[in-house]
Amino acid sequence: MPLARTQDSAISDLLKIILAVILPPLGVFLEVGLGKHFWINLILTLFGYIPGIIHAVYVIATR
């Protein structure tokens, strides 16, 4: 049974997604810290801004 999302967690995710669009590694950092997803996102953002955004939103949405 999945956990119910509270209004606070939904607002938090929305703010992280907004930050992910502005600066993708920051949104991922706030979600997972300095883990492998952060470094993957940093590399994707350096190669291209759009792949970094897509990855950041994916990481935030699936956690």
N, CA, C and O atoms as a CHARMM CRD file, in Angstrom:
* protein
*
  252
    1    1 MET  N      0.84100  -1.17500   0.00000 PROA 1      0.00000
    2    1 MET  CA     0.00000   0.00000   0.00000 PROA 1      0.00000
    3    1 MET  C      0.89200   1.24600   0.00000 PROA 1      0.00000
    4    1 MET  O      1.70000   1.41500   0.91300 PROA 1      0.00000
    5    2 PRO  N      0.76300   2.11800  -1.00200 PROA 2      0.00000
    6    2 PRO  CA     1.59000   3.32400  -1.03900 PROA 2      0.00000
    7    2 PRO  C      1.20200   4.30800   0.05900 PROA 2      0.00000
    8    2 PRO  O      0.05100   4.37200   0.49000 PROA 2      0.00000
    9    3 LEU  N      2.17500   5.05300   0.48700 PROA 3      0.00000
   10    3 LEU  CA     1.91800   6.06100   1.50700 PROA 3      0.00000
   11    3 LEU  C      1.15000   7.23600   0.91100 PROA 3      0.00000
   12    3 LEU  O      1.36100   7.61300  -0.24100 PROA 3      0.00000
   13    4 ALA  N      0.27200   7.79700   1.70200 PROA 4      0.00000
   14    4 ALA  CA    -0.48500   8.96700   1.24900 PROA 4      0.00000
   15    4 ALA  C      0.42600  10.19100   1.26800 PROA 4      0.00000
   16    4 ALA  O      1.22700  10.36300   2.18600 PROA 4      0.00000
   17    5 ARG  N      0.30000  11.02800   0.26400 PROA 5      0.00000
   18    5 ARG  CA     1.09400  12.24900   0.18600 PROA 5      0.00000
   19    5 ARG  C      0.38500  13.34800   0.96200 PROA 5      0.00000
   20    5 ARG  O     -0.82000  13.55100   0.81900 PROA 5      0.00000
   21    6 THR  N      1.13900  14.04000   1.77100 PROA 6      0.00000
   22    6 THR  CA     0.57300  15.15900   2.49700 PROA 6      0.00000
   23    6 THR  C      0.68700  16.41400   1.64500 PROA 6      0.00000
   24    6 THR  O      1.42100  16.44400   0.65700 PROA 6      0.00000
   25    7 GLN  N     -0.03700  17.43400   2.03200 PROA 7      0.00000
   26    7 GLN  CA     0.01700  18.68900   1.28900 PROA 7      0.00000
   27    7 GLN  C      1.41400  19.30200   1.37500 PROA 7      0.00000
   28    7 GLN  O      1.89200  19.90100   0.41200 PROA 7      0.00000
   29    8 ASP  N      2.06900  19.15100   2.53200 PROA 8      0.00000
   30    8 ASP  CA     3.41600  19.69200   2.69100 PROA 8      0.00000
   31    8 ASP  C      4.41200  19.01900   1.75600 PROA 8      0.00000
   32    8 ASP  O      5.27500  19.68600   1.18400 PROA 8      0.00000
   33    9 SER  N      4.29900  17.70500   1.59600 PROA 9      0.00000
   34    9 SER  CA     5.24200  17.02500   0.71000 PROA 9      0.00000
   35    9 SER  C      4.96800  17.37200  -0.75200 PROA 9      0.00000
   36    9 SER  O      5.90000  17.42900  -1.55400 PROA 9      0.00000
   37   10 ALA  N      3.71200  17.60200  -1.10900 PROA 10     0.00000
   38   10 ALA  CA     3.38700  17.99600  -2.47700 PROA 10     0.00000
   39   10 ALA  C      3.93800  19.38800  -2.78100 PROA 10     0.00000
   40   10 ALA  O      4.46400  19.62600  -3.86800 PROA 10     0.00000
   41   11 ILE  N      3.81800  20.29800  -1.83000 PROA 11     0.00000
   42   11 ILE  CA     4.36400  21.64900  -2.01900 PROA 11     0.00000
   43   11 ILE  C      5.88500  21.59400  -2.08200 PROA 11     0.00000
   44   11 ILE  O      6.50200  22.29500  -2.88400 PROA 11     0.00000
   45   12 SER  N      6.48500  20.76500  -1.24300 PROA 12     0.00000
   46   12 SER  CA     7.93900  20.60100  -1.25800 PROA 12     0.00000
   47   12 SER  C      8.41400  20.07000  -2.60800 PROA 12     0.00000
   48   12 SER  O      9.40100  20.55900  -3.15600 PROA 12     0.00000
   49   13 ASP  N      7.71300  19.06700  -3.14700 PROA 13     0.00000
   50   13 ASP  CA     8.08200  18.52600  -4.45600 PROA 13     0.00000
   51   13 ASP  C      7.91700  19.57000  -5.55100 PROA 13     0.00000
   52   13 ASP  O      8.73900  19.64300  -6.46400 PROA 13     0.00000
   53   14 LEU  N      6.87400  20.37100  -5.47200 PROA 14     0.00000
   54   14 LEU  CA     6.65500  21.41900  -6.46700 PROA 14     0.00000
   55   14 LEU  C      7.79200  22.43600  -6.43600 PROA 14     0.00000
   56   14 LEU  O      8.27800  22.85000  -7.48900 PROA 14     0.00000
   57   15 LEU  N      8.21600  22.83700  -5.25300 PROA 15     0.00000
   58   15 LEU  CA     9.33700  23.77600  -5.14000 PROA 15     0.00000
   59   15 LEU  C     10.63100  23.16700  -5.66500 PROA 15     0.00000
   60   15 LEU  O     11.42800  23.85600  -6.30300 PROA 15     0.00000
   61   16 LYS  N     10.84600  21.87700  -5.40100 PROA 16     0.00000
   62   16 LYS  CA    12.04500  21.20900  -5.91600 PROA 16     0.00000
   63   16 LYS  C     12.01500  21.13000  -7.44100 PROA 16     0.00000
   64   16 LYS  O     13.05000  21.27800  -8.09100 PROA 16     0.00000
   65   17 ILE  N     10.84000  20.90000  -8.01000 PROA 17     0.00000
   66   17 ILE  CA    10.73100  20.84800  -9.47000 PROA 17     0.00000
   67   17 ILE  C     10.98600  22.22300 -10.07800 PROA 17     0.00000
   68   17 ILE  O     11.63800  22.32600 -11.11700 PROA 17     0.00000
   69   18 ILE  N     10.48400  23.27200  -9.44800 PROA 18     0.00000
   70   18 ILE  CA    10.74600  24.62700  -9.93500 PROA 18     0.00000
   71   18 ILE  C     12.24800  24.91200  -9.88000 PROA 18     0.00000
   72   18 ILE  O     12.81000  25.46700 -10.82400 PROA 18     0.00000
   73   19 LEU  N     12.90000  24.53400  -8.77500 PROA 19     0.00000
   74   19 LEU  CA    14.35200  24.71000  -8.67800 PROA 19     0.00000
   75   19 LEU  C     15.07700  23.85500  -9.70800 PROA 19     0.00000
   76   19 LEU  O     16.11500  24.26200 -10.23000 PROA 19     0.00000
   77   20 ALA  N     14.54000  22.67200 -10.00400 PROA 20     0.00000
   78   20 ALA  CA    15.15900  21.78600 -10.98400 PROA 20     0.00000
   79   20 ALA  C     15.10500  22.37600 -12.38500 PROA 20     0.00000
   80   20 ALA  O     15.99800  22.12900 -13.19600 PROA 20     0.00000
   81   21 VAL  N     14.08100  23.14200 -12.67400 PROA 21     0.00000
   82   21 VAL  CA    14.00000  23.78900 -13.98900 PROA 21     0.00000
   83   21 VAL  C     14.99800  24.93900 -14.06800 PROA 21     0.00000
   84   21 VAL  O     15.59300  25.17300 -15.12000 PROA 21     0.00000
   85   22 ILE  N     15.18100  25.65000 -12.97200 PROA 22     0.00000
   86   22 ILE  CA    16.11900  26.77000 -12.95700 PROA 22     0.00000
   87   22 ILE  C     17.56400  26.27000 -12.90000 PROA 22     0.00000
   88   22 ILE  O     18.40800  26.71700 -13.67600 PROA 22     0.00000
   89   23 LEU  N     17.84600  25.35000 -11.98500 PROA 23     0.00000
   90   23 LEU  CA    19.19300  24.80400 -11.79100 PROA 23     0.00000
   91   23 LEU  C     19.05500  23.31700 -11.43800 PROA 23     0.00000
   92   23 LEU  O     18.92600  22.97100 -10.26400 PROA 23     0.00000
   93   24 PRO  N     19.08300  22.44400 -12.44100 PROA 24     0.00000
   94   24 PRO  CA    18.78200  21.02900 -12.22700 PROA 24     0.00000
   95   24 PRO  C     19.57300  20.33200 -11.10600 PROA 24     0.00000
   96   24 PRO  O     18.96400  19.60900 -10.31700 PROA 24     0.00000
   97   25 PRO  N     20.89400  20.51500 -10.99900 PROA 25     0.00000
   98   25 PRO  CA    21.59700  19.81200  -9.91400 PROA 25     0.00000
   99   25 PRO  C     21.12700  20.22100  -8.51400 PROA 25     0.00000
  100   25 PRO  O     21.18400  19.41300  -7.58700 PROA 25     0.00000
  101   26 LEU  N     20.67000  21.44500  -8.35400 PROA 26     0.00000
  102   26 LEU  CA    20.18700  21.88000  -7.04700 PROA 26     0.00000
  103   26 LEU  C     18.92900  21.12100  -6.64900 PROA 26     0.00000
  104   26 LEU  O     18.79600  20.69900  -5.50000 PROA 26     0.00000
  105   27 GLY  N     18.01100  20.94500  -7.58100 PROA 27     0.00000
  106   27 GLY  CA    16.79300  20.19200  -7.28500 PROA 27     0.00000
  107   27 GLY  C     17.09400  18.75500  -6.91500 PROA 27     0.00000
  108   27 GLY  O     16.48000  18.20800  -5.99800 PROA 27     0.00000
  109   28 VAL  N     18.03900  18.13200  -7.62300 PROA 28     0.00000
  110   28 VAL  CA    18.41400  16.75300  -7.32100 PROA 28     0.00000
  111   28 VAL  C     19.14200  16.68900  -5.97900 PROA 28     0.00000
  112   28 VAL  O     18.91500  15.76600  -5.19700 PROA 28     0.00000
  113   29 PHE  N     20.00200  17.64800  -5.71000 PROA 29     0.00000
  114   29 PHE  CA    20.71400  17.67400  -4.43200 PROA 29     0.00000
  115   29 PHE  C     19.73800  17.75700  -3.26900 PROA 29     0.00000
  116   29 PHE  O     19.90800  17.06200  -2.26700 PROA 29     0.00000
  117   30 LEU  N     18.72800  18.59000  -3.38900 PROA 30     0.00000
  118   30 LEU  CA    17.74600  18.71200  -2.31300 PROA 30     0.00000
  119   30 LEU  C     16.94300  17.43500  -2.12800 PROA 30     0.00000
  120   30 LEU  O     16.44100  17.17600  -1.03500 PROA 30     0.00000
  121   31 GLU  N     16.81300  16.64000  -3.17000 PROA 31     0.00000
  122   31 GLU  CA    16.04600  15.40100  -3.08900 PROA 31     0.00000
  123   31 GLU  C     16.88400  14.23000  -2.58200 PROA 31     0.00000
  124   31 GLU  O     16.42700  13.48000  -1.72000 PROA 31     0.00000
  125   32 VAL  N     18.10900  14.05800  -3.10400 PROA 32     0.00000
  126   32 VAL  CA    18.89100  12.85400  -2.78500 PROA 32     0.00000
  127   32 VAL  C     20.24600  13.13600  -2.16000 PROA 32     0.00000
  128   32 VAL  O     20.92600  12.19600  -1.75000 PROA 32     0.00000
  129   33 GLY  N     20.66300  14.37800  -2.07200 PROA 33     0.00000
  130   33 GLY  CA    21.97400  14.68300  -1.52000 PROA 33     0.00000
  131   33 GLY  C     23.07400  14.46400  -2.55300 PROA 33     0.00000
  132   33 GLY  O     22.82900  14.54500  -3.75700 PROA 33     0.00000
  133   34 LEU  N     24.27800  14.18900  -2.08000 PROA 34     0.00000
  134   34 LEU  CA    25.42900  14.03500  -2.97900 PROA 34     0.00000
  135   34 LEU  C     25.59900  12.58100  -3.41700 PROA 34     0.00000
  136   34 LEU  O     26.70900  12.04900  -3.39600 PROA 34     0.00000
  137   35 GLY  N     24.52500  11.95700  -3.80300 PROA 35     0.00000
  138   35 GLY  CA    24.57200  10.57600  -4.27200 PROA 35     0.00000
  139   35 GLY  C     24.86900  10.49600  -5.74900 PROA 35     0.00000
  140   35 GLY  O     25.22200  11.49100  -6.38200 PROA 35     0.00000
  141   36 LYS  N     24.72000   9.29000  -6.30000 PROA 36     0.00000
  142   36 LYS  CA    25.04600   9.08200  -7.70700 PROA 36     0.00000
  143   36 LYS  C     24.12600   9.87200  -8.63100 PROA 36     0.00000
  144   36 LYS  O     24.55500  10.30300  -9.70100 PROA 36     0.00000
  145   37 HSD  N     22.87400  10.07000  -8.24000 PROA 37     0.00000
  146   37 HSD  CA    21.95200  10.81900  -9.09300 PROA 37     0.00000
  147   37 HSD  C     22.36500  12.28000  -9.22500 PROA 37     0.00000
  148   37 HSD  O     22.17000  12.89000 -10.27600 PROA 37     0.00000
  149   38 PHE  N     22.92900  12.83600  -8.17100 PROA 38     0.00000
  150   38 PHE  CA    23.41600  14.21400  -8.24500 PROA 38     0.00000
  151   38 PHE  C     24.52700  14.33300  -9.28300 PROA 38     0.00000
  152   38 PHE  O     24.50800  15.24200 -10.11300 PROA 38     0.00000
  153   39 TRP  N     25.49600  13.41500  -9.23900 PROA 39     0.00000
  154   39 TRP  CA    26.63000  13.49200 -10.15800 PROA 39     0.00000
  155   39 TRP  C     26.20000  13.20000 -11.59300 PROA 39     0.00000
  156   39 TRP  O     26.70200  13.82200 -12.53000 PROA 39     0.00000
  157   40 ILE  N     25.28000  12.26200 -11.76800 PROA 40     0.00000
  158   40 ILE  CA    24.74100  12.00500 -13.10900 PROA 40     0.00000
  159   40 ILE  C     24.06700  13.25800 -13.63700 PROA 40     0.00000
  160   40 ILE  O     24.24300  13.62900 -14.79800 PROA 40     0.00000
  161   41 ASN  N     23.29200  13.90700 -12.77700 PROA 41     0.00000
  162   41 ASN  CA    22.58600  15.11000 -13.20800 PROA 41     0.00000
  163   41 ASN  C     23.54800  16.24000 -13.52000 PROA 41     0.00000
  164   41 ASN  O     23.32800  16.99000 -14.47100 PROA 41     0.00000
  165   42 LEU  N     24.59900  16.37700 -12.74800 PROA 42     0.00000
  166   42 LEU  CA    25.59000  17.41700 -13.00400 PROA 42     0.00000
  167   42 LEU  C     26.24600  17.21600 -14.37600 PROA 42     0.00000
  168   42 LEU  O     26.43800  18.17300 -15.12600 PROA 42     0.00000
  169   43 ILE  N     26.58200  15.98000 -14.69000 PROA 43     0.00000
  170   43 ILE  CA    27.18700  15.68700 -15.99700 PROA 43     0.00000
  171   43 ILE  C     26.18500  15.94300 -17.11700 PROA 43     0.00000
  172   43 ILE  O     26.53300  16.53500 -18.13800 PROA 43     0.00000
  173   44 LEU  N     24.93600  15.49700 -16.93100 PROA 44     0.00000
  174   44 LEU  CA    23.91800  15.73100 -17.95600 PROA 44     0.00000
  175   44 LEU  C     23.68300  17.22600 -18.17000 PROA 44     0.00000
  176   44 LEU  O     23.49600  17.66900 -19.30300 PROA 44     0.00000
  177   45 THR  N     23.69200  17.99900 -17.09300 PROA 45     0.00000
  178   45 THR  CA    23.48600  19.43800 -17.20800 PROA 45     0.00000
  179   45 THR  C     24.65900  20.10000 -17.92900 PROA 45     0.00000
  180   45 THR  O     24.45900  21.04200 -18.69600 PROA 45     0.00000
  181   46 LEU  N     25.86800  19.62000 -17.69400 PROA 46     0.00000
  182   46 LEU  CA    27.02700  20.17500 -18.39500 PROA 46     0.00000
  183   46 LEU  C     26.97900  19.85600 -19.88000 PROA 46     0.00000
  184   46 LEU  O     27.38500  20.67700 -20.70400 PROA 46     0.00000
  185   47 PHE  N     26.48400  18.66700 -20.23200 PROA 47     0.00000
  186   47 PHE  CA    26.36700  18.28800 -21.64500 PROA 47     0.00000
  187   47 PHE  C     25.20900  19.00500 -22.33000 PROA 47     0.00000
  188   47 PHE  O     25.26900  19.29100 -23.52500 PROA 47     0.00000
  189   48 GLY  N     24.17100  19.29000 -21.57800 PROA 48     0.00000
  190   48 GLY  CA    23.01800  19.96900 -22.14900 PROA 48     0.00000
  191   48 GLY  C     22.01800  20.28100 -21.06000 PROA 48     0.00000
  192   48 GLY  O     21.74900  19.44900 -20.19300 PROA 48     0.00000
  193   49 TYR  N     21.48300  21.44700 -21.10300 PROA 49     0.00000
  194   49 TYR  CA    20.58100  21.90800 -20.05100 PROA 49     0.00000
  195   49 TYR  C     19.29100  21.07500 -20.00200 PROA 49     0.00000
  196   49 TYR  O     18.81900  20.73100 -18.91900 PROA 49     0.00000
  197   50 ILE  N     18.72900  20.75600 -21.15500 PROA 50     0.00000
  198   50 ILE  CA    17.46100  20.02700 -21.22400 PROA 50     0.00000
  199   50 ILE  C     17.58800  18.60600 -20.65700 PROA 50     0.00000
  200   50 ILE  O     16.72000  18.20000 -19.88500 PROA 50     0.00000
  201   51 PRO  N     18.62900  17.83200 -21.00400 PROA 51     0.00000
  202   51 PRO  CA    18.75400  16.50300 -20.37600 PROA 51     0.00000
  203   51 PRO  C     18.86900  16.58100 -18.85200 PROA 51     0.00000
  204   51 PRO  O     18.36500  15.70700 -18.14600 PROA 51     0.00000
  205   52 GLY  N     19.52300  17.61200 -18.35000 PROA 52     0.00000
  206   52 GLY  CA    19.62200  17.80000 -16.90300 PROA 52     0.00000
  207   52 GLY  C     18.27000  18.05100 -16.27400 PROA 52     0.00000
  208   52 GLY  O     17.97200  17.52100 -15.20400 PROA 52     0.00000
  209   53 ILE  N     17.45100  18.85300 -16.92800 PROA 53     0.00000
  210   53 ILE  CA    16.10700  19.13600 -16.41600 PROA 53     0.00000
  211   53 ILE  C     15.25900  17.87000 -16.41400 PROA 53     0.00000
  212   53 ILE  O     14.57300  17.57900 -15.43400 PROA 53     0.00000
  213   54 ILE  N     15.30500  17.12200 -17.50600 PROA 54     0.00000
  214   54 ILE  CA    14.50700  15.89600 -17.60700 PROA 54     0.00000
  215   54 ILE  C     14.90000  14.91800 -16.50800 PROA 54     0.00000
  216   54 ILE  O     14.03600  14.34400 -15.84600 PROA 54     0.00000
  217   55 HSD  N     16.18500  14.72800 -16.31500 PROA 55     0.00000
  218   55 HSD  CA    16.65000  13.81200 -15.28200 PROA 55     0.00000
  219   55 HSD  C     16.25200  14.29800 -13.89700 PROA 55     0.00000
  220   55 HSD  O     15.82200  13.50000 -13.06400 PROA 55     0.00000
  221   56 ALA  N     16.38600  15.58100 -13.64000 PROA 56     0.00000
  222   56 ALA  CA    16.05400  16.14000 -12.31600 PROA 56     0.00000
  223   56 ALA  C     14.57200  15.95400 -12.00600 PROA 56     0.00000
  224   56 ALA  O     14.21700  15.54100 -10.90200 PROA 56     0.00000
  225   57 VAL  N     13.71900  16.25300 -12.95900 PROA 57     0.00000
  226   57 VAL  CA    12.27800  16.08700 -12.72400 PROA 57     0.00000
  227   57 VAL  C     11.93700  14.61400 -12.51800 PROA 57     0.00000
  228   57 VAL  O     11.09200  14.27800 -11.68800 PROA 57     0.00000
  229   58 TYR  N     12.59500  13.73800 -13.27500 PROA 58     0.00000
  230   58 TYR  CA    12.36100  12.30400 -13.12300 PROA 58     0.00000
  231   58 TYR  C     12.75500  11.83900 -11.71000 PROA 58     0.00000
  232   58 TYR  O     11.99900  11.11500 -11.06200 PROA 58     0.00000
  233   59 VAL  N     13.92600  12.25300 -11.24100 PROA 59     0.00000
  234   59 VAL  CA    14.38300  11.85100  -9.91400 PROA 59     0.00000
  235   59 VAL  C     13.43700  12.36600  -8.83800 PROA 59     0.00000
  236   59 VAL  O     13.09700  11.63200  -7.91000 PROA 59     0.00000
  237   60 ILE  N     13.01400  13.60900  -8.95000 PROA 60     0.00000
  238   60 ILE  CA    12.12600  14.18500  -7.94000 PROA 60     0.00000
  239   60 ILE  C     10.75500  13.51800  -7.96800 PROA 60     0.00000
  240   60 ILE  O     10.17300  13.25000  -6.91700 PROA 60     0.00000
  241   61 ALA  N     10.24000  13.25000  -9.16100 PROA 61     0.00000
  242   61 ALA  CA     8.90000  12.68300  -9.28800 PROA 61     0.00000
  243   61 ALA  C      8.83500  11.23000  -8.84200 PROA 61     0.00000
  244   61 ALA  O      7.78400  10.78200  -8.38500 PROA 61     0.00000
  245   62 THR  N      9.92700  10.48200  -8.96300 PROA 62     0.00000
  246   62 THR  CA     9.87700   9.06700  -8.61000 PROA 62     0.00000
  247   62 THR  C     10.23700   8.77600  -7.17100 PROA 62     0.00000
  248   62 THR  O     10.16800   7.61900  -6.75500 PROA 62     0.00000
  249   63 ARG  N     10.60600   9.74500  -6.41400 PROA 63     0.00000
  250   63 ARG  CA    10.94000   9.51500  -4.98800 PROA 63     0.00000
  251   63 ARG  C      9.80800   9.89300  -4.10200 PROA 63     0.00000
  252   63 ARG  O      9.91000   9.76700  -2.88100 PROA 63     0.00000
